[in-house]
Amino acid sequence: MGGFAPGAIAEPTLVTTHRDPASLVGARVIADVADEIHFVEPKASPLCAVLGGIKKKRKAHQYRVDWIEKDPLPRRLTVTGAHTSAVTTVNVIAGDGTKVGINYVLQNTRTKEQIVLTATPGADALAVVRGIGGGAATMDDGDTLIFTRAVYPDGSGLGAMKSTVERAEYNLCEIVRTPAGQTGREMHTDLYGGSDLLSERQAQAVEHNKSMEYAVLLGKRHSRTHANGHLQTMMNGLENVIETNVWDLGGVVTPTYDAFTLWLEYVMQYGKSGKRFGRGVKYLFASDHWLTVIQGWMTQQLEYRPLDKQIGVEAATIKTTHGTVKVVPEPILSEFNSDMAFLLDLSEMRYVYLQGRDTKLLKNRQGNDEDLYEEELFTDFSIEISNQRAHGIARGLPSAA
């Protein structure tokens, strides 16, 4: 009693045949791990890449970004009430009389009759000569008259001066920050796959660019005072700027190529890259689901080619009667908004950054007393989207069966 008894020792595992790697303890086998980490999304922000890479950037001097837009003269008037072919006073809806003046020639788009104004309009009553060149016809309530030109008699003085008032538009810069960090010990630990700092920096750059892409596509303009007493500002993105050319399929209608072409008829008109300016080249940033639908219209494969070798964005070309559409896959839309596509006039858009605060990598953000390393990707930027009629949104594409 009271003597010492050693603890039991576990019996070793025996190998009763030839030794092979599977029979060895796992720690003895050197793992064959490639010295590279493969990223699922190496590039996910083509629109920001194109705007920042191909187009000239705008440097802002404060967080609010302003620009001026000027609309063309309004040339459409709407008839109110019925008028016989002999009536020489034509009434139009309230406010339309201010659009025209003496010697203006108007055409009824339904009957093709042309009339000329003989006096400065009294409110919305137009004194006119009917049936210029023949063809006087009854006007119906709701008929459209378009101002075609002003034709002056010989020896006349200046006529009515008409111009449009410019519009002030603006957007707000927003601060996008993507931090990353390591403990001091992790920084000095050997790892497979190369430096954890470098690989994580690459991964966070992708995420940072995705955040910027979401802002450009889907952002809503807003300004609020944060709990820290300073302003927190958000930009207006394309989804909340484009109002005119919105093609909503309602989640039930699968579009045809003819329907797509009809949409292009409107979207391709305006803007510096529109067909009215003689170019007719715009860019469709589309989800994978939209690309599938578009591919179904084509008689051959869409061939993607680099827009610019340095920025690494590729596009396929669709030539239509309304102009050329460059199709760019947009991963951001494929992720959560697969029903959407944006048709954009890049000549009417500019990437804007607050001076000294364009995208940069800020190192050593940790406190002086911390056994850590911290850094962040930092951008204070906005987007200038002018002439919203030059752009279009297609939304509501039905889900794949």
N, C-alpha and C positions, 0 to 999 in steps of 0.2 A: 504494500500500500504506500501511496505517496511517491512511487517511482515515476520517472519520466517516460512518456510514450510518444514517439515522434508522430507527426501527422501523416496521414496516408498520401502517397504519391500516385497521381493518375497514371494509368498505363499509357504508353505512347501508341499512336496509330501506326499500324504495320502496313508495309507495302509488300505484298506477297508475290509480285511478279515484276516485270520490267518497270522501272521508274519512268514516268512521263510527266509532262507539265501539269496535267490535271491532278496528279497525285501529290503535288507539292503544295505547301502552304502558300496562299495567295500572295503574301508579302514578298516571297522570293522571286516572283515573276515580274520582270520590269515591264510596266504597261507601255504599249505601243500607241501613244497618243500623238496625233499630228500636231505640229507646232503652229497651229492656226485654228481660230474659232470661226465657224461658218455662220454668218448672220442670215436669219430668215428674211429680213427686209434690209438689204444693204442700201437701197435707195427708195425712198417713198414720198418724195416731194417734188415732182416734175415741174409744177407751175412756178414755185419759188425759184427753182433752178433756172428755168427759162427767163423769168423776169430779172433775176439777179445776174444771170450769166450773159444773156444775149442783149438785153435792153439796157439803156443807160439808166443808172440809178439817180434818184433825186435826193439831195441832202437837205434836210429840214433844220430849221433854227429854233424850233420849239415843238411841243408835243402835239399841237393842233396843226393839221396840214390843210391849207385852203387852196382852191383853184377856182377859176371863173369859166363858166360855160355860156355859150350864146346859141339860142335856138334860131332856126330859120323863120322867115315870116309865115304866119298861118295863112293858108290859101283856101281853106274850106269854110263855106258858109252853108247854113241849113235853112231851107224855106219853111216858113210857118204859114199854114193855111193854103187853100187852093186858089189858083190864079188862072183865069182864062188866057188865051193867047193874045188878047187885045189889051190886057191890063198893063199899065206903064209904071205902076208902083208895086214893087215886089217886097214883101215883108220877110224878114229873116229873124231867127231867134235872138234873144237879148244878147247884146255884146258883139254880134257878128258885124253890125254896121260899121264898127270902128276899124275893121280890117281893110276896108276899101275906100276909094275916093273917086273923084271925077275922072273920067276917061278910062277907068278900069274895065277891062273886058272879062266877063264871066261866062262859063259854060255850064249848062245843066248836064250832069254826067249821065242822066237817064235818057233825056230826049235829044241831047247833043245840040240843043239850041244855044246860040251865043247872044249875049246882051251886053250893052255898054252903058255905064253910068253917065248921066248927063248933069248931075249936080252932086255936091257933097251930101252924103247921106244925112237925113234927119233922123237921128236915133237909129232905129233898125228898119226904116222904110227907105228903099232904094228907088230913086227916080231913074228910069232906064229907057233905052230904045230897044224894042224887042226884035227878035228875028234877024240879027245881023247876018247878011249873006243869005237870008231866007231860012225857012224852017221854024217859024214861031209855033209853039205848042203849049198846051195846057201844062201848068206846073202843079204838082201835087204837094200836099203837106208832107214835109220830111225829105223832099228832093234835095240833092246836094249840088251846090254851085261851087265851082273852083275858079279862083283868080288866075287867069292865064297870062296876062300882061297888061300894061297900060299903053294905050295908043293915043298919041297927041296930035291935034290938028296943027297945020303949019302956022307959025307965028304965035303960038301959045306961050304962056308963061309956065313957071314951075308948077307942078301939080302937088298933090298931097304927099307929104313926107311920112313914111312909115318905117319904123325900125323896132326891134325887140330889145327889151331890157335884159341885160346879162343876169345870170344866176350865180350866186355864190354857193359853192359846194365845199364840203370839208370832210375830213376823216381824222381819227385820233390815233396816235401812236400807242402801242402797248408794249409792255416790258415782258419778254419771255425769258425765263431763266431755267436752266436744266443743270442741277448740281450733281456732283459725284464725289466720293471720298473713300479713303482707306484708313485703317488703323496703322500705327507705326509698325507693328509686328507683321501685318499682312504685306506691307511694302517690302519686307525683307525675307519673304518666304518664296522659295523656288516653286514654280507652278508649271504644269503642262499647259500648252497653248500659248506660250509666250507671256509677256508682261501683262498682268491684270490691269494695270493702269492704262496701257495703250489700247487693249481690247475694249475696256469699258468706256474709254474716251470715244472710240469709234461707235460703240453702241449708243451712247448718249447723244452723239451728233445726229444719228438717224432720228432719235426721238425728238430732239430739239427741232429739227427740220420738219418733222411731222406736225408738231405743235404750231409752227408758223404756217404750214399749209392749211391746217384746220381753220386758223384765223382768217386767212385770205379767202377761203371758200365759204365758210359758214358763220363768221363772226357777226356780232350785233354791236353797233356803236352804243357805248354807255360810259358814263363818268360818275364816280362816287367818291366820297371822302372815306378813306379806310380808317380802321380803328387807330392806326398810328398817326392820324392827323394829316396824311398826305393823299393826293389824288391817286385813284386807281382807274385807269382809262382803258377801254377796249375799242377795237376798230370795227368798222362796218365791212363785212365780207361780201362777196359776190351775190350770195343767196339773198341778202337783204338790201342790195342796191338795184339789181335787175328787176324791173317791174313790167316792162312792155312786152318783151318776147318770151313769155313763160308758156311753155307747152306742157300742160298737165294731162297725163294719160289716165289719171284717177286710179291707178293700180289694177285696171281691168282691161285696157285696150293695148294689144300688142301692135306697135306701129309698123306700117308698111314703108317701103322706100318712097312711094309717092307722097305719103304723109310727111315724111322727113324732108323731102324736097320742097313741099309747100311751106314748111317751117323755115327752111333756108331762104325762101323767097323774101321773107320779111327780115330775118336776122342779117342776111348778107348785104343788105342795102347800105346801111349807115356805117359811119366810122371811117377813119383814115385808111383802113384796109378793106373797106367795103367796095362794092362794085360801082357805086356812084363816084368814087374817087379813082376808078379805073383799075383797081387791084383785084378785089374779090378773093382774098386769101385770109381765112380765119382758122382758129385752132379749137378742136373739140376735145376737151379733157373729160374722159368717159370712164365709168366703172367697167369692170370685166363683163358684167351682165349686159351692158349696152354694147360692148365690143362683140359679144356673141350674137346679138341681134343684127348688128351692122354686118358682121361676117356672113350672116344668112342671106343678106341682100346681094352680096357680091358674087359674080360669076367666077372669080378667081381669088386666090389667097391675098389678103392684105399684106403688103411687103413693107416692113418697118425699116426706116433708115435714120441715121443720126441727124438730128437738127443741128447739132454742134458737137464735135468730137470731145471738146474739153468739158462740157457739162454732162455728157453721157445720157441725154434724153433722146429717145427715138420716136418717130411718128410715121404713120402710113398716110397715103394721099388718096382722097376721093375727089374726082373731078365731076362737077355737076354743071347744069346750065346756069346756075346762079353763082358759080365761082368754085374755088378749090378749098376743100376742107382737109386740114391736117389733123389726123386722129392720134391723140396721145393717151396711153393708158394712165389712169389716175388711181393709184393704190388706195389713197385716202377714201375715195368714194366706194371702192370695192369692199372696204372694211365694214362700214356701218350705213352707207347711203348708196346701196347698189342700184337704186332706181333713178339715179341722177347722172346728168352730163351737162357740162358747161361749154357753150360755143362762144369763144372769146376773140375780140379784136385786140391783139396785144399792143397795137399802136396806140390804143386808148387806155393803156394801163401803165403804171410805173411803180416800181418798188421804191419805197421812201424810208430813209433811216434818219434818226436824230443825229446830228453831227457828233462825231466821236463815239457813237454808240451802235454802230453796225455790228453784225455778229462777230464775236471775239471769244477766245478762250482765256478766262481769268484764272490764274493759278494762285496757289498758296492763300486760300480764303479762310483757313483755319485760324483759331486763336493762337496767340504766341505761347500759351502755356499748355496746349493740347498735344498729346502724342498721336496726332492725326495728320492726314494730308487731305485737303479739300480744294476742289476747283469747280468752275461752272462755265457753261456756255451761256452767253448773254447777248440779247438782241433787243433794241428799242426801235421798233419799226412800225410802218403802216403801209397802206396800199392806196394809190390814187387810181380811182376807177372813173373815168370821164365818159360822158355820152352813153348813158346806160342803154340807149336804143341800139348801140353797136354790138351788144352782147345778148346772149340768150341762155335760158335754162330749160332743159328737158327733165321732167320729173314724173314720178308715178308709174314707172315701167313695171309691169306685173312681174312677180317673182317667177323664177324658173319652176316648171312643173316637177 
